[in-house]
């Protein structure tokens, strides 16, 4: 019943509206809780949808530590809305290694294939519990998101690259603009559309 009362049902509609909403809210919360990691992901061009999609759609069953997956399911059976806090706990446990990754080529595979040694069941459970205070932050950001016009629903950024002298046009070469959110959403919807998921 806990899962049925959550927003999970909207993760599997054709538009995947629940997934997209949760990912955007998660991005805003991450910028507040772990601004350094949020900045790292942004600078690497990694949108949270790229790793949250398999985690959320598959209820974390893609993780490499099966006992941890079972414990996560226990948490979700008690609190169906703990999905984002669990994801935040995983990033918290892996934060040091993620920040040390030199580029997107190393960072994204790390996120999609979390080292089992970093997500031991006890560590995940304790970290999820320690992040209980972030529920109010998720709730606050969810309210702000739901009351923001769709055209303005952009994640809060922990810093502005334009304010950095080293990034001024005179002091640095031009860089390619980051991939637009619409392209990422199209890719996620295409690859993870419920109609394309096949079960044995």
Phi, psi and omega in degrees: 000327179299317179292323180293331180277353182273183179274008186301326183301328181280355177286338190250010175283165185304327180274350183051042186297322180294320179296313181296317179298313181297322180293319180292320177293319179300318180299321179292319179292319179301322179296334180271322184275316180230073183301327180292319178289321176300317179295320180299314180296318181295316181294332180274356180075026182257114175275138180307334178303331184294328178250336178288330182301305178295326179296310186284314182297323182260012180052043175068011181289353177277353179293153187280345182254102187294323179297324177295320178301316179298319180292324177296319177298324176301316180297316182293329177291332178274318181224096183294344180264012182274004185306310183292324179293325177295316178299319179295323179295319179298315178295324179297317180292330183260003190305315183301312181290324179295320179292334181277348181296130185285336184202174179299326182300330177265326187289313183296315176300327177296321180288325181276344180224070182300132178299129183301328182293341182271346184234050175299146184308311183297318181296319180295313181300314182294322180289320176301317180295320182292339180266015180303328181291344180284350178302322180292327179290316177300318180296317180297314181292327178295319179295315179298319180296313184292338181257011178258134177306144185305322182293341183254008184281077178244147181293148175291135181256134183290345179203168178241111181303333181294336182276354182271126181302323184291344180260008179288153182304329183284331187257354182213151179290158179292141178246155177295140180293147180299153177300134182290148180302323183298323179295320180292318180296319178298320181293316180295314181298321180293316186278333185241019177300134180308329181291341181261352179281125181246133179248146180292000000 
